[in-house]
Amino acid sequence: MKVGDLVDINQERGTGIYKDVTPRGLGVVVRFEELEDLHYPNIGSINLGPIVHVLLNTGETEGFAPQSLEVVCESRR
């Protein structure tokens, strides 16, 4: 996946039996963002992973986990 790719977004929230998938439509990847780990004294570090920012067909830009995106058409860049 790279900037300019057309993606289909099925946003996943929750886990296990509480997992909910919301179809969000198509969008274009505009940028990637690496998040810093969260550090909790009693738990340790939690890696949140990367965020992919996508321009939605509504005109809004939102960030999604890469697992929620499927490349429909690759950009020619």
Secondary structure, DSSP 8 states (H G I E B T S, - for coil): --TT-EEEEEEEES-GGG-EEEEEEEEEEEEEEE---EEETTTEEE---EEEEEEETTS-EEEE-GGGEEEEE----
